[in-house]
Amino acid sequence: MLSNDKIARINFLSKKSKSEGLTGEEQKEQKKLREEYLRTFRSSMKNTLKSVTVVDPEGNDVTPQKLKDEKNKRLH
């Protein structure tokens, strides 16, 4: 999870870029923060998906095998 300070900085830089533009250093900082945010988001989403079970209308487990394999890796 990204700290509140970093999220606030991302938002500040975004607003500033729209209103007055960013310096070269600020552009680099924005890019670095965005990459960190995306890495964190993707990791969180992968962990969430590992806990999902897909069930069809008849109650059968139809979770894709790849997801089942990931769950088993996590448990062992």
Order of alpha helices (4+ residues) and beta strands (2+ residues): alpha-alpha-alpha
